[in-house]
Amino acid sequence: MNRPHPFRLGCDRRGVAAIEFALVCMPFTLFLMAVLGVGLNFYLQQALDYATQAAARQVQLGLVPAADTQADFITKVFCPSFGQFQACGNLFVDLRPVTDYQQLTNPGVPDAPDSTATTGFVFCPGQPGQLMYMHVVYIPPSLGALFGMTPTETAMIGNASFANENPGGFAVPPAGGC
């Protein structure tokens, strides 16, 4: 009976491709998922920025009725610009008149541009000539939740500051409630 010599086992190359594939497959898959996740986040941020600017332009032109609520604004104005693949239920919009843009950096404003809190949001399209500030928070879906991992809530933020158009030359009212 021919028995292989113990030192010749290192020369046996059968199954090497399967072992190498098993070693490389998992890191490559994780890398590919990370690249897809980063790409999705870039896309969502671009879509959010575009939709914020488009919605701000609608408010600036006076095309948003003062009777609309935040939910009406999101479904009628924001979502059509935001895209068909995003969940609009995770959008929060704060729209308010301000006296000057310096007010936004003061601690008295609960939704400073770096804040991701969604409480205390106001929806007020303002009057002609008023300075306005729009702060949009979007909580995107997590890729980790698709694979059974613990989802993390990362907020994406869009901001716009503008002055409502004043075609009639009306006296500019102070920033006040709606």
N, C-alpha and C positions, 0 to 999 in steps of 0.2 A: 504494500500500500504506500502510495506516495503522499507524504505529509509535507505541507509547505514549511519551508524553513522559517523560524520565528523572525528572522531579520528581513525576510522578503515581504512581510505584510505592508511595509511602508511603500512598496512599489505597486501595490494593488490600487488602481485608480477608479474602480467601479463605485458609483454612488457619490462621487465628489461633486458633481454638478448639483445634485439635490441638496447636499449639505450646504454648499455655497449659496444656493438660492434661499434656503431657510435662514441663513445668517443675514442676508442682505434684504430680504423681502420686508421684514417688519420696519427697520429704520427707513427704508425708501418709502414705504406707505405712510409712515408718520410724517416724513418730510413733505410728501406730496399733499397730505391733508393740511399741514401748516401753510404751505404756499396757497392752497385754495382758500383757506380761512383768511389770510392776509388780503388776497385779491377780493374776496367778498366784502371785507371791511372797507377797502378802498372804494369799491363800487358803491356801497351803501352811503358812505360819507359824501361822495360826489353827487349821488342822487338827492341826498338830503340838502346839500348846499344849493343845488339847482332849484329844488322845490321851494326852499325858503325864499330865495330871491324872486321866483315867479309869484309866490303867494304875497310877498311884500309889495310887489308891483301892483297886484290886484287891489290891495288895501290902499296903496298910495294914490291910485286913480279914482278911488271912491266907489269901486264896484262891489264892495262887500257891505251888505245892509247892516245897519246898527242893530237890528233885531236878531241877527244870527248869533247862535251860541258857538262855543268852542267846537262842539261836535259837528255842527252844521258847517263850520269853516273847514274843518279837517276833511269831511266827506265831499263837500262841493268844490273847494278851491285847492286844498293841499294835496290830497290823494291823487287826483288826475295828473298832477305834475310829478309826483313822487315816484310813480311807476307801478306796474301791475304785479310785480313779484313781491313787494313789501307788504307786511301786515300793518295796516293803518291803525289798528287797535292799540299799538304801542307808541303812538304819537301823542305828545303833550305840547300845546302851544300857549305861550304867554305873549299877549299883545297889549301894549299899554302906551299911553302918551307920557312923555317925559318933558320936564322943563328944559333940561340940557343934558347932553350925553355924559357929562361929568357925574351926574347923579347915579349912573350905573355902577360906578366903582365904589360908591359909599356903602357901608354895611347896612344902611337902612333899607336898601332894596333887596328883597329876599331872593331874587333870582339874578344875581350878578352873573356875567357871562361864563364864569368857570363853575357855576353851580349845576349839579345834575338833579337836585331835588325837584319834585313835580308838585309840591304842595304850595298853595298860595298863588297859583297862577290866575291871571286876570285876562279876560278877553274883551278888549275895548278898541274898536276900529278908529276911534277918534273923530275929529272934525277937520274941515279944510284948514290947512296951514299949520297944524300941530306937528311937533317933532314926535316921532314914534320909535318904539323899540320892540322887535319881535325876537323871542327866544324860543327855540324849538328843541325838544328833547325826544330822541328816538331810542328805544331799547330794542336792539336787533336780536334775532334768534341766535342761539348759541349752537355752534357746530358740535360741541361736546355733548349737548343734550341728545343729539341724534344717535350717539354711540353709547348712551346710558351713563355718561359721566355727569357729574354734578354741574348743572348750568350756572354760569356766572353772568350777572347782569352788568353789561358794559354799556354805558350811555353814549350816544353820539349826539353832538350838539350843533345846531345851526343858528346863526344870529344874523339879524338885519336891522339896520337903523336907517331911517329915512324921514322925510317930511311929507306929509300929505299935501297933495297939490291944492293950490288955492286959486282956481281959475277966475273966480269972481272978485278977487282982491279984498276978501273979507278981513276984518280985524282978527288977528290970530288969538284964539282963546287960550287961556292958561291950561296947563296940564291938569286935568281934573277927571273925575269919574265919568262914567257913561250913563 
